[in-house]
């Protein structure tokens, strides 16, 4: 039966019972299934709720992401998917010319808050990679935000980090 815990105000379902997560054997390093902090991207690409949608699209493209975290006061408040930006583009709500924060002003009134989805996928830095991959799959997500004890985002996991880890394991097996 799945265990349930609240993390950053989000209810997280896990197949790992709470007692197993405290088991010292489960905390030992495992090359095949490391803690997510060992695999994550050490940066967090994010936008603010007031970020213009064309700038959000640029951030997504520049960082090869399909989802982006939205932060307010350094706390996760939601996420934006590229599909939501594309839907607004097709509807004619977003102009393609784009803004780049410093040189050109926004070309649209649509902001990240207008396409915001609640509840970004937040995972603890000590969770196992296999559990994070399972959560991403169950929730049809391509972005997991890795957080520290105080719920501060410290990194992120995308399919790229998962693939890089799998490739590393394959190379080590060949050696």
C-alpha positions in Angstrom: 0.0 0.0 0.0 1.5 3.4 -0.9 2.7 5.6 1.9 1.6 9.2 1.9 3.5 12.2 3.2 3.2 16.0 2.8 6.2 17.7 1.3 6.2 21.5 0.6 2.5 21.5 1.0 2.1 18.8 -1.7 0.9 15.3 -0.9 3.4 12.8 -2.3 2.6 9.2 -2.8 5.4 6.7 -2.6 5.7 3.0 -2.7 8.4 3.1 -0.1 7.1 2.8 3.5 8.3 5.5 5.8 10.1 3.0 8.0 12.1 1.7 5.0 13.2 5.2 4.2 14.8 5.3 7.6 16.5 1.9 7.2 20.3 2.3 7.3 20.7 -0.3 4.5 18.5 1.9 2.3 20.8 4.9 3.0 24.0 3.1 1.8 25.4 4.3 -1.5 24.1 2.4 -4.5 25.6 3.1 -7.9 22.6 1.7 -9.8 20.0 3.6 -7.7 21.8 6.6 -6.1 20.2 9.4 -4.2 18.8 12.0 -6.5 21.2 14.6 -5.3 24.0 12.6 -7.0 22.3 12.7 -10.4 20.5 16.1 -10.4 21.4 19.1 -12.5 23.0 21.5 -10.0 21.1 24.5 -11.3 17.4 25.4 -11.1 16.0 27.1 -14.2 13.0 29.1 -13.1 10.9 32.1 -13.9 8.7 34.4 -11.8 4.9 34.6 -12.1 5.3 38.0 -13.8 7.7 36.7 -16.5 6.2 37.3 -20.0 5.2 34.1 -21.8 7.6 34.8 -24.7 10.5 35.0 -22.2 9.3 31.7 -20.6 9.4 30.1 -24.0 12.9 31.4 -24.5 14.0 29.9 -21.2 12.4 26.6 -22.1 14.2 26.5 -25.5 17.5 27.7 -24.2 17.6 25.1 -21.5 16.1 22.2 -23.5 13.2 21.9 -21.0 9.5 21.1 -21.6 8.5 22.4 -18.1 9.8 25.3 -16.0 9.5 26.0 -12.3 7.8 29.2 -11.2 9.2 30.7 -8.0 7.9 33.5 -5.7 10.0 34.6 -2.8 12.4 31.7 -3.5 9.5 29.2 -3.0 8.0 27.0 -5.7 4.4 28.1 -6.5 3.9 26.1 -9.7 5.2 25.2 -13.1 4.6 26.1 -16.8 4.6 23.5 -19.6 5.7 24.3 -23.1 2.3 22.9 -24.3 0.6 25.7 -22.4 2.8 28.3 -24.1 2.2 26.7 -27.5 -1.6 26.7 -27.0 -1.5 30.4 -26.2 0.7 31.0 -29.3 -1.7 29.2 -31.6 -4.6 31.1 -30.1 -2.8 34.3 -31.0 -2.2 35.5 -27.5 1.6 35.4 -27.8 3.7 37.1 -30.4 6.7 35.3 -31.6 9.1 38.2 -31.7 10.1 37.6 -28.0 11.7 39.6 -25.2 15.1 39.0 -23.8 14.7 40.8 -20.5 17.4 43.4 -21.1 17.1 44.7 -24.7 13.6 44.2 -26.0 10.4 44.7 -23.9 7.9 41.9 -23.7 5.8 41.5 -26.8 2.8 39.9 -25.0 0.6 40.6 -22.0 0.5 36.9 -21.2 2.6 36.1 -18.2 3.7 32.9 -16.5 0.9 33.3 -13.9 -1.6 33.1 -16.7 -0.5 29.6 -17.7 0.6 28.5 -14.3 -0.1 24.9 -13.2 -0.2 24.2 -9.5 2.0 21.7 -7.6 5.4 21.3 -9.2 6.9 17.9 -8.6 9.2 18.4 -5.5 11.5 15.6 -4.3 13.9 15.4 -1.4 17.6 15.4 -2.2 17.9 12.0 -0.3 15.2 10.2 -2.3 16.4 7.4 -4.6 16.6 8.0 -8.3 14.3 5.1 -9.0 11.6 6.6 -6.8 11.9 10.0 -8.5 11.7 8.4 -12.0 8.6 6.4 -10.9 7.0 9.7 -9.6 7.8 11.5 -12.8 6.3 8.6 -14.8 3.1 8.3 -12.7 2.5 12.1 -12.9 3.5 12.4 -16.6 6.2 14.9 -15.6 9.5 15.8 -17.3 10.8 17.9 -14.4 11.4 17.1 -10.8 12.7 19.8 -8.5 15.2 18.6 -5.9 14.8 20.4 -2.6 16.8 20.6 0.6 15.3 20.2 4.1 14.0 23.7 4.2 12.2 23.2 0.9 14.7 25.3 -1.0 15.2 24.2 -4.6 18.8 23.0 -5.0 18.6 21.2 -8.4 16.5 19.5 -10.9 16.0 16.2 -12.7 14.9 15.9 -16.3 15.0 13.0 -18.7 18.4 14.2 -19.7 19.9 13.6 -16.2 18.3 10.2 -16.1 19.7 9.3 -19.5 23.2 10.6 -18.6 23.1 8.4 -15.5 22.0 5.4 -17.5 24.8 6.0 -20.0 27.3 6.3 -17.2 26.2 3.0 -15.8 26.5 1.4 -19.2 30.0 2.7 -19.7 31.1 1.5 -16.3 29.7 -2.0 -17.0 31.7 -2.1 -20.2 35.0 -1.1 -18.5 
